Amino acid sequence: MPKTRPSPSAAAVRELFLLDRAVTHLNHGAFGACPRPVFEAYQSWQRELERSPSLMFDVRLHGHLAHVRSVLGAYVGADADDLALLLNATVALNAVFRSLRLSAGDEVLTTEHEYGAVLNALDSVAARTGARVVRAAGSTADEIWAGATERTKALVVSHVSSPTALLMPIERLCRLARAAGVLSIIDGAHGPGQLAVDLTAMGADIYVGNCHKWLCAPKAAAFLHARRDVQSALVPPAVGWGFGETRYEPSQDWRSARDPSGYLAIPAAIAFVEVNGRHAECRAILRRARTVMTEAGFAPFADEQPIQLAYFHVPDCDPAAVTARLREEFAIDAPVRVWKSRPMVRVSVAPYNTLQDVHRLADAMSTIFASARRS
Ligand SMILES: Cc1ncc(COP(=O)(O)O)c(C=O)c1O
């Protein structure tokens, strides 16, 4: 993420988002948010499509999407020909898991830190094939790789984990997997737009990235990057006109009627985040948030990391009820979740956030838990 000029202020960036001003938004990691210039690009593609659907689908779309893949490829350090555009991480990972040639007794190694829907997708493939999903404990490369055996066929790890907000040691894990002949699959839902992603250097066999989270693209916009030698094994989410194509990207595109405008707005999203991403500032806010939250009695779950989201411990509670109170009584959007019996609140720091937002959360949480102690 090269930086060529000083970052705009959070207040100036906030003006560019469509977010409800009455709400303190600290949940960017869940669904992202699309700023006005990117949303306008998206709507303008929708209008262009509706002006002449056949011209768009039959003549122009292919070239437009090739341009998107080339801009995206430059941004994530990949060859455009190795990128397929897909709706979201869930769809892309389902397609990848269903493409795995697994037999009874084979193992897929993953971690305790994966996203629930992704674990469900893995479990459903395991139930159908008789393979076993091994959830390694721990978050270091050695702890995770300790779960590998001679039956391990694939490794599935998040770039940044959803239930714990950890930057996972994926480069080392990809190297270990490659040396052992295990297919490495990285769930990069939280990667692009939050971290500098260089897919060529990373060396994963498969990397799925969401553009609609930290890259601020419209929903739904994601990509599936695959190394050349594994591409032909990937079955697309739906088989349609792309069937029989030998080139990777066309083979993944079922090309039936759909709205491609989210994909077409990805270059606008990249341009927006390159100017307004405020990555260093967001990390600095999260660093100071650790002190603010700790002083309010909510200790961080993990050591400081170079990312834009973190969890903080909260006392035992009904997480859904606390999330609802934050939303309804305090107009704060921040999820309280439980991971391995630990209730925690997640703070995402996006370019429109300030430390003041975190102070509001800390004050609200203090009030909620003080009243819980009294009752
Ligand atoms: C780590 C991780 N993987 C996958 C997903 C699913 O992303 P999507 O809803 O775009 O399919 C999420 C969503 O939050 C996530 O955090």
The ligand as an ORCA input file, in Angstrom:
! r2SCAN-3c Opt
* xyz 0 1
  C     -12.195    -14.936      8.369
  C     -13.471    -14.863      7.577
  N     -13.668    -15.730      6.582
  C     -14.768    -15.705      5.814
  C     -15.753    -14.771      6.041
  C     -16.976    -14.764      5.160
  O     -16.974    -13.643      4.352
  P     -18.226    -13.359      3.400
  O     -19.375    -13.021      4.303
  O     -17.806    -12.235      2.565
  O     -18.482    -14.612      2.636
  C     -15.610    -13.842      7.065
  C     -16.659    -12.834      7.336
  O     -16.638    -12.098      8.267
  C     -14.435    -13.886      7.859
  O     -14.240    -13.020      8.858
*
